[in-house]
Amino acid sequence: MSFSGTAKDELARLREEKPCCRLAEMAALIRMDGVLQFGGRENWAVQIVTENAAVARKLFNLARTELECPADVTIRRKMQLRKNISYLVRVYPRNRNDLRRLGILNGEGALQTGIDRALIRSRCDKKAYLRGAFLAGGSVNNPERDYHLEITAGNMALAKDLQALLRGLRLKAKISPRKNAYVVYIKESEHIFDFLALVGAHQALFAFEDARILKEMRNQVNRLTNCETANLDKTVSAAVRQAENIRYIASRAGLASLPPGLREIAELRLAQPDCTLKELGEMLTPPVGKSGVNHRLRRIEEIAEDIRGDVQYFTH
């Protein structure tokens, strides 16, 4: 099972203690993924399709216990592709009042475009609504790959209300259009962590944090390795350049032309091409610090450049 599926499976098994929270969660489940059907004479039906058996069971039980509405579940097997099993849940509201309680109809009897404020009056209701919205229309990536949590809404009004709900709980959420829907998404790992904690996905939360820590450790090791490799490349390139300058001076003017201190470090560099500046300094008599060795080698480079300039001048 995917990381997202594992998180949903955990959330679907949670049971809220307060009736208002159970209603908010059921309303979100139906609102995010439901299709309203009308057969005349207030013969209403709402159908929801899910591939998660625990979600189907939760919705069925909530409809029977919280709304006291008839409900049924049909198991469907897709014969194409991966032959997944899906669950069709039908809920049969008894009247318009049931539809208003679910936030499907507004006070005037028209379809509600956003979230009914009566469903999210308290903090616990908001948490329950977000849990239901995530169960019905959400997903979260495996943190070992990248950080991304999203909830798909059918219209912009609903997407904006979800974004406002998340931001009101200090979770940074953005909206992006996708085909005929709108995606409310969170990218920052800290906010995804807080979302999972908020809706009660504690096992998924621990797995997310473990993966995040491991990922950050790997990134840190890679950064250190890259830094050490870059420093090593820089050191090797500098040593090669220094040796070339020394050999050039030797071929043109001879190392004997150098002052004693410069001649000593020049001969030592040719004899010890793999040593660091610090190691070269410790071999000198008397020992010289890293900055002193670097200063002498820079002076040798300047002398080599002066000789190259003179050669070019007389050549032309």
N, C-alpha and C positions, 0 to 999 in steps of 0.2 A: 504494500500500500504506500502511496506517496505521502510526503510530509503533510501536505494539505489535507489529504484524506484521513490521516491519523489524527490531526487536530480536530477535524469535523466529527470524527467518530467519538472522540473524547467529549466534545461539547454537546453532542446529541444525547449523551447519557446523563447530563446534568439535569437536575430537577430544581426549579425555583420554589422557594417556600411561600412567597407572597402571590396571591392571585393576580395582582396588578402586573407583576413581572411575567407571570406565565402568559397573560393576555398580550403583553407587549411583544414577547418572543414569538407567539403564534401569529400575531398580526404581521410581523416582519417576515416570517417564513412564507406566509400567504402572499403578502404584497410584493416581495422581491421575485417570486418565481411562480405566481399563480395566474390562472386565466379564468376570468369571470364569464359564466354562461347563464343565459336567461331564457327560460322556456315558456314565459307567459304566466300571468296570474301569480306573480311573485314566486315562481318556481325557480329559485336560484341554485346555482352550483358553482363551486370553485374547484378547479383541478390543478394539481401541482405534480410535476414529474421530477424525481430525484433518483440518482444511482446509489444513494446511501441508505441502506436498510434502517439504520438507527434513526436517521432524519425522518423517514417515512413513518416509523413507529411513533416517534415523538409527536409529529403532526397529527396523526390519527388519534392518539391518546388525549392530546390537548383539545382537539375539536370535541371529543366526547365528554370530557370532564369540565372544561372551562366554558364552552358555549352550549354544551348539552345538545349538540347538533348531530344528526346522523352523519356517518362517514364510512368510507370503504377504501380498501387498498387492492389494486390489481397489479400482479407481477407480470412484467413484459420482458421477453428476451429478444434482443436484436440479433437477427440471423446473419447480419453482414459485419464486416470488419472484425472487431475483437469479440463479438457475440456477448456484449455486456448485458447484464440484467438491470432493468430500471423498474421503478415503482411509481405507479400512477395513484395518487391519493385524491379522492373526491370528498369534499366537504359540502354539506347541504344546509346553508343558513336557512333558518325558519322564516325570517322576515327582514325588512330593511334595517331594523334596529341591530340585528346581528352584524350586518354589513357596516353599519356606522361604528359599532364597537371595535370592529377589525380595522377601521380606518380606510375602508374601501370607498364608502360614500361619505360625503361631508354633510353638514347640518341641513343643507338645502336638498339633499337627495341626489346630488350630482357626484360623478366620480372624483375622488380625491387625487390630486396630482402629486402632492408632497406627503410629508409625514403628519398625521393628526397629532397635534400638540397634547391632546388628552392622554395619549399613550405614553408620553415620555415626560411626565411632570417631575418625577424624582430621579435621582442619580441611579438608583437600582433599576428603574424602568428603562433608562437610557442604555445601561449595560446589557439588559435583557434584549432590547430591540436590536442592538448592534450584533449580539450573538445570533439572533435569528436571521438578520440580514446576511451575516457571513456564512451561516449554514446554507442558506438558500442561493445566494448569488456571489459568494466570495471564494477566494483561493489565496494561498500563501506559498511562495517558492521555498524550495529546500535552501536553507541558509548556507549550505556548503557551496552553492553555485552563485546566487546573487540575492540581494534583499529586495523583496517586492511582495506587497500584500494589496489585494484589490477586492472591491465589491462592485458588481455590475448593476446599474439602475436602468430602468426602461425609459425614463424621461429626465430632462434637465432639472425640473423642479425637485424630483426625488433625490437626484444626485447632489444638488445644492444643500438640501436638508440633511443628507447624510454627512456631507462635508462639514456643515455647521455643527452637527452633533459631535463629530470627531474632534473638531477644533475646540468646541466647548469643554471637552475633556482633555485638552492640551495635547492632542495628537495631530501632527502636521499632515494634512491630507490635501491632495490636488485632484482635479477632474480632467479627464481626457475623453474626447468622443471616440467611439469605436463602432463602425458600421451603423446600426440603427439603435445603438445604446450609448450610455455614458459610464465611464469607469472612474470610480473614486479610489484612488490608490495612495499608498504610503511607501516611501522608498528608504527612509532612514531606519537603520537596524534598531536603534533605541526606541523608536516609536512603535515599530512592529512588536518589539518585546513588551512594551507597555500595553498594546492592544490585546495581545494574548493573555496577559495578566488580568486585564480589565474584564474580558468576557469569560474567564475561568478556565482557559486551556493550560492548566499548570504542568501537565506532563509534556505537552508540546513546547511549553515555555522552557523547561529545563533542557530539552533536546535542542531547542533553538540556541540557547545560551552556550551549551557545550560546543555546538558546531561553530558558533560565532567566535568563541575563544580560540578554538583550534585553527580556524581560518586566519584570525589575526596573528597567531603565533607563526603560522606558515608564512604569512606576508612579511612579518618582521624578520624571520630567518632569511627570506629571499632578498629583502632590502639590505640586510647586513652582508650577505654573500655578494650581492651586486656591488656594494660599496667597497668591500675588500678586493674584489676582482678589479674594479676600476682603479683603486689605489695601487694594486700590484702592477697593472698595465702601465700606469703613469710612472711608477718607480723603474720598471724595466726600460721603458722608452727613454727616460732621463739618463739611465746608466749607459744605454747604447749611444745616445747623443754625446755624452761626456767622453766615452772611449773614442768615438770618431774624432772629436775635437783634439784629443790628446795625440792620436796617431797622426793627424794632419800637421800639428805643430812639430812632431818628431820628424816627419818627412820633409818639412820645409825649413825649419830653423834648428831642429834638434832640441831634445828636452833639457840639454845643458844650458840652453839660452834662458830657461825659466829661473826665477828666484828660487832659493832652496826650499822654502815652504810649499810653493806651487809644484816644484819638481817632485817633492816627496809624495804629495797627494796624487799627482799624475801617475807616477810609477805604481803606487798602491792600487789605484783604480784599475789599471791595466792588469795587475796581478790578481785582483779580487773583483771580477766583474759582477758577481752576484750579491755582494755585500751591500747593506744599507748604509746611509750616511753616518748613522750612529755607530755602526760596527767599524766603518773606516776610521772614524775619529778615535775610537778606542785603540786602534792599531798604531796610531802616530806616536812619535816621541818628541815632546810630551803629548799626552792625549789631548784631543780637541773636541769641543762639543759639536752637535749636529749643525748648528747655525754657522759655526766656524768652517766646517768642511764645505757646506753649501756655498759660503762666500768665496772660498778658494776655487771651487769648481766653476762658479760663475765668472770669476776673473780669468780662468783658463779659456772659457768660452769667448770672452771678449777679446782675448789675445788672438784666438783662432780666427775670429771674424775680422780683426784688423789685418792679419796676414792675408786672408782671402781678398780683402779690399785692395791691398797693395798689389797682389798678383794680378787682379783684374785691371788695375790702373796701368801697370807696366805692359800688360799684354795688349791693351788697346793703344 
